[in-house]
Amino acid sequence: MTVPGDAPSALRVLIYSHDTFGLGHLRRSRAIAHAVVAASPGAQAVIVSGSPVVDRYAFAPGVRAVRLPSVTKLTDGSYASAAATPLVRTVADRTAAIVRTAEGFRPHIVIVDKEPAGFHGEMLPVLEREAARGTKLVLGLRDVLDEADRLAPEWERKGAVEAMDRFYHEIWVYGLGHIHEPLAGLALPPDIAARIGDRLIYTGYLRREVPEARAHRREVAMAAGPFLLATPGGGGDGAGLIDWVIAAYEADPGLPLPCLVAFGPFLDPALRGGFDRRIAALGGRVAAITFDSEIEFLMRKAAGVVAMGGYNTFCEILSFDRPAVLVPRTEPRREQAIRALAAERLGLVRVLLEEDGRAPARMAAALRALPGQPEPSRVVVPGLLDGLDAVVGRVRALSTAQPALPCRAIS
């Protein structure tokens, strides 16, 4: 990829998205990049991402993506290279690609998604270099990371707090503090806690819009009429949700609305085969697709949504004002459950916890009631969806004092 040498004063924002699992980090980074370039004429954003499906997304003019070698998360929580390459070599290759991109693009602002030091510390060389250049460094955190007793040892092992304290000018939380404070449970030394607290900004959730449709977009016939949408996001850990929804239709032939299941690109192919056979036996009451990079169209049309409750899906549920049932995962993180239960307490969604029982009749009752469930907008939460406006405002504020640096080719 080559970034052309535009006017030196044009804003340039580099966004790092490690993307070891699922779609959430890439989709959040994409939403931010699109908002930034839309608000600043001539601005450019480059997303460096480890997502293996980054090429399947369309990006707005002024936004480009650099794909890093992919890694995958194993069931025991460890990681491996997606290719037959030792992980240490893959991390070195990723680091080199990030450094090369930053050197060519010469950003005014770097936004790092979730991982203060990057995957296995791969962002540290870039943070060192950009800090020396005077680049503004921002850490962006989703509203919920995990329970403190799980997060603290993980961040200690990664040196995350040290990196957060040392490098970042601002720390943006893409949520609201009265819903959840992602860093509140960390036992930080008082001086570090004070410094981090001074940099912490709650933006609100990131509003989503329906994108411009790709040419020749096609949808399954079910999407033309009233339907429910079941989406486990990337699908890598969504088999339980899919199984439960299908089981509900198998157990209750009278469910009034059909359901479209978006499997996600990371669902295990063997599991998908079994789901496809069960769906085929339901006589058109359930349909399935693998993946839709413009799932916002389906979200907007659906009479209700059944989802796991990852950050991006939650933002879409709020943005398109869809009644929703969330079935959050609780392993290896409780992030989704913390978010879902907080939203349920506010009256924004309904939650079904698998630990309370997976009886098909329980899901069927929730699906039957879903279209008549109150929309999230019935609850007034000030600033709930102000996230992108706040991000654009902070980018503008940080960029005003930036030096004009020419960019070079990225190869």
N, C-alpha and C positions, 0 to 999 in steps of 0.2 A: 504494500500500500504506500502511496505517496500523498503527503499533505502538501498542497501547493503553497508557495510563499505569498500569502495574502498580505494586506497592509499590516505593518508591524503593530499597529494599535488594536487590531481585531482581537477580541477576547478569545482565549484558548483554554479549554478546560479538559483535563485528563481525568477519566474516571476508571478506577481499578475495581474489577469484580472477579473475585477468585473462582466462584462457580465450581465447586467440587461436587455438588449434588443438587438436583432439581433445577428449577427455572427462576426462582425468586430473586436472586441477586442480579441476574442479567436484566430481568424485566423492570426491576426498580431502577437500575442504572439507566436503562433506556428511557424511562419516563422522565427522569431528571435531565438527561441530555437533551431530549426534545424540548422540554420547557425552557432550558437555558438558551438554546439557539433561537427559539421562537421569540424570546424576549429581547434579544440583543442582535441587531442587524450586523451581519458579517461574522458573528461568533461561530466558532468551531468547537466540536467536542469529539474526543476519541475515547472509546471504551475499550479497555484491554480486558478480555474475558476468557475464562477457561471453559465456557460452556460448549459442549460438542454440537449444539444446535443453533449457535449464534448466526450461522449463515442462513437460517430459515426465517429470520426476522427481517422486516423492512425497516430502514432507518430514514429519518427525515433528512432533507438537504442540510449539509453542514455537520452531520453526525456520521462518524465512521467507526468501524469495529476492527480490532486486531485480535485474532484468535490465538490463545495460548495453548500449548500442549495440554490435553485433558488429563485429569486424574479422577479417580472414582472412590467413593466411600464404601468400605466393606461393612459387613454386618456387625463386626466387633468394634466398629468405630475407627479403625485404622484406615489408611489410604494406600492406594496403589496407582501406578500409571495406567492410563487407559490402553496404551500401546505396550508392547513387550519390551519395556525399557526400565531399568532400575529407577526407583522413585527419586533418588538423589540426583540422577542425571536429568530427569524430567524437570525437577525444581530448578536446576542450574540453567536449563534451556529456557524455562519460563522467565527466570530472572533476567537473562540476557535479552530476551525479547522485550520485556518491560523497560529495561534501561535504554535499549536502542530506540524504542518508541518515544520515550521521554526526551532523549537527547535530540531527536529529530523534530519533535513537535514543539518543544520548549514552552510548556504550559504556563499560564499565569496562575492557575489554581489547579490543585490536585485533590480530588475527592476519592477517598478510600472507603469502600463499602464493607462494613462489619468487622473486618480483621485488621486491627491496628498495625500489625507488623507484616501483614500479608500471609498467604499460605506458606507454612514452614519458613517464615521470615523473608520471603522473596521480595517484599517491598522495601526492606531496609536500605539497600543501596540507593534506590530512587529517592527515598525520604531524606537520606543523608545529602545527596546531591542537590535536591530541590531546596532543602532548607538552607544550604550554603548559597544558593542563587537568590534567596529571598522570595521564593514562590510561596503563596499561601496554601497551607495544608489543612485539609478538613477531613475529619472522620465522620462518616455517616452511619448511624446505628438504627436498626429497626426498633419498633416500640418495645419488643420483648426479646431478650437474648436467651435466658434460661433461668431456672431457679438459682439463687445465689450460691447454694451449697454445691451445685454442679459447675457453675460458671467460674467461681473463684479458683479452684485448682487448675482448670483448663487455662485460664488467662495467666496464672502464675507460670505454668509450664511454657507458655508461648511468649512470655515477656510482654504481654499486651499492655498492662498498666504502665510499665516503663516507657514503651513506645508512645502511648497516648499522652503521657505527661511530657515527654521530651520533644515531640515533633509537632503536635497539632495546635494550630491557632484557634480552631473552633471545633466543637463536637456537636453535630446535629442529630437529634433524635426524631425520627419520622413518626411522631405520635404525640400524645398529650400526657403530661406528668400525672394528672389526676386519674388517668386510666392505668398507667403503669410507669414506673421509674426503673429502667433497665439496669442502672448501676447502683441502685440504692442499697443492695445487700452486700456489696463488696466492702471488706474491712480495709479501707485505705488509710495510710498514715494521714494525720490531720493536714499537713502541709500540701500533700498531693491532692487530697480531697478538696481542699480550698481552691487550688489552681484549676483542677478539672471542673469544679462547680462554676467557676467564673467563665469557663469557655462553653458551658453546656447550654444549648438552645433547643427547646421543643418547638417543632415546626407545625405540628398537626399531621394528619395522614395525607398521603399523596393521592390527590384526586385523579381519576382516570377518565379519558374521553374515548369515544368511538373513533378509531383511526380512519384515515382514508382507505377505502377498500382497494385491495390489489385487483388488477385487471383479471377478469374471468373468475372472480371468486364464486365458489359453489358451496352450497350447504345441503345437508340431507333433507329429505322431504319433510321429516318431522318438525323441522325448525319453522315451517310455514304456518303452523297452528299452535295452539296452546300446548306447552310442554314444560317439563321440569328438566333442569340441567344438573347432572352430577359430575363434579370435576375434582379429582385428587391432585391437581397441579401437574407437576412433572410425572407423577405416577410411580416413581421409584419405590415409594413406601405407601402407595394408595390401594393395595389389593384388598385390604380389610374393608374399606369404604365401598369399593365396587361390589365385593361379594355380598355385603349387607343389603345394598340397594337391590341387586338382582334377586336376592332371597326374598325380599319384601314383595316383589312382583310375582314371584313363584308362589308365595303363600297367600296372596290376596288378589284374586282375579278381578275384583271390583274397584281397584284403584282408578280414580277418574281420569287422571292425566298420564300420558305416556312420558317416558324419561329418555333423554339423550345422555349417554355416558361418554365423556371425553377421557379416554384411558390415560393419556399422557405419553410422551415419547420414551420414558424410562421404565415403563411397566415391563416386567419379565415376559418375554414372548411365550413361554410355556403356560404361564398363568393366563395370558390373553387368550390363548387357544381354548382353554377351558371356559372362560367367560363368554367367548364368541358362541360356543356350542349351546350354552345355557340361554343366551339371548335369542338365538335362532329358534329355540323351542317356545318362546313367549309370544309368537304370532304378531310381531310388530309393536308390541306394547313397550319394548325397550329397543333402542338403537344405539350404535356405538361408532365413534370415530377415534382415530389414533391421536390426533394433535391438530390444533387450530392456532396458528400464530396470531390470529385476529379474534381470539375468543371473546373479546368485548362485544362483538355483534351478537353472539349467542347469549351472553350474560344479559344484555339489554332486553332481548326478546323473551327470555324465560319467565314463566309464571312464578318460579321459585328456584332456589339453588341449594344443592346439597354439596358440601365441600369439607375439607379437612380444617381449613382455617389458617392457612399460611398467610403471610403478610399481604402479598399482592392480591390474592383472591379476596381477602377481607376488604381491601381498598376498593376493589371492583364492586363488591356487594354494596358498600356504602355509596359509591359514586353513582351506580345505576339503580340504587334504591330498591333492591330485590329482597323479598322475604327469604330468609336463609336458615337452614339447619346445619350446624357445624358438628363434625365428628372428628375432634382433634386427636392427633397422635400424642402419645406420652413418652415414647422412647425413640431415639436416644436422648431427646430433649423434651421438656415440658412446655416449650415456648408456645405451641399452638393452643394447648389447654389453658395456659395463663391468659392468653389473649381472648380466647373464646368465652371463658367464664367471666372475665371482666366485661365483655360486650353483652353477655346475657344479663348480668346484674343491672346494666343500664337499659335493658329492654331492646337492644339493637338486633339480636339474633336469638335463636333457640339452640341449645346444646344437647347432644346425645353423647354420653361417655360410654365407651365400649366396656369399661370396667363394671358398669351397672347392668350389663347383660346385652347379648347380641341377638335376642329373639327376633325373628323376622317380623312378627306382629308389631313389635315396638317401632321398628323403622317404618312399617306400613302405616301405622297411625300418624307418625310425623309427616310422611309424604301426603297423606290424605288431608291433613290440616294445613299444609304449607302454603297453598295459594291464598288462603284467607288470613294468614299471619300478618300482623301489622308491618308495614314497611319501616326500615330504619329511620326514615325522615320524620316519623311520628315522634321521635325523641329529639329534643333540641339540645345539642351539645356544642357550645360556642367554640369556633375554631377547629372543628372536627376534621374538615377536609381542606384546610388552608395550607397544606404542606408544600405544594409546588410554588405557590405565591411566596411563601416564606423563603424557600430555597433560592428563588430568583432574586429576591431582595437581598439576601446575604451574599450571593455571588456578585451582585452589582456593588455592594458595599466593599467587598474584599478586593474587587478589581480596580477600583478607582485610583488606588495608590501604586498599582503595578507598573514596573518599567516596561517600555516597549522593546520587546526582544524579537528579532526576526526568527522565523522557523525554517527548518531545513527539511530535506526529504527523509521520509521514513521508508525503509526498505525491508 
